[in-house]
Amino acid sequence: MVPILLSLLLIFFSPRWKGTALVQDYLGRVVEPIQFTVDIPSLLMEKCQLLFRDRLMLLAENIDLRQQQMYMQAKIQKLHALEAENLELKELLKSVGQETESFFVARLIHVNADPFSHQILLNKGKQQGVIVGQPVIDAHGLVGVVLATHQDTSRVLLLTDAGFAVPLQSVRSGERAIATGSGVGGELRLNYVPRTADFMEGDQLVTSGLGGKFPEGYPVGVITSIQHDPSTRFTLIGITPSAKLGQLRHVLLVKTK
């Protein structure tokens, strides 16, 4: 309060008193800390606003960079998927050699969610020449058979379905049998096989061609288990499919003559 009163007196007497400059200098030194103290809140507020603005800008930039990173990762994943798809198609074409005129490619577009109904839907149908009963394979072996056709789609019964059956034979021994889908576990079975039949674990099984429904020589699977029933004269044989049923994206439809 005193410095303020002195300042008012100086304003009034400054034209008449020669020592005004000295007093003004003294008062300036006294008032300066007070003025600084008064300005502190506004200075702090200004700095906080600058810091807050910079932080918001950094946050916005960080969000933008993350979005760009996610976009680039999505593009990389798509490129990987396309690369894998190209490799799969090459494997399919390699598996049939030079006889590509006897096959045509279809893409899987749906998998039946029912665990007891092993079926898939393909993007080719009557319009593209698909017929009921047509065998379906991938690069590794038999996948199944066309169960129904529509204009531009077809439904395929997988070889692991309980309603599927295929005549086959052992590459090693030539022993023949009929395999059926187990309906569970992704396997096939040879039921009621006589104990005298020449089948062993590890045997490669291929289509026998009997019955004319499936061409001869397509891989079906590998024997992975043999169980002898002591109460009967028969053996239960488990087969793991050669086809990669859980990884299907493209398949080949075999043209029947």
ZIFEN-V498130 format. One record per helix or strand. SS is the DSSP state (hx for helix, st for strand). FROM is the first residue (numbers start at 0). TO is the last residue. If there is no record, write none. Layout:
ss: [SS,SS]
from: [FROM,FROM]
to: [TO,TO]
//
This chain:
ss: [hx,hx,hx,st,st,hx,st,st,st,st,st,st,st,st,st,hx,st]
from: [1,19,99,102,118,125,134,141,153,164,175,186,203,218,233,244,249]
to: [12,94,101,110,121,127,136,148,157,169,180,193,206,227,240,246,253]
//
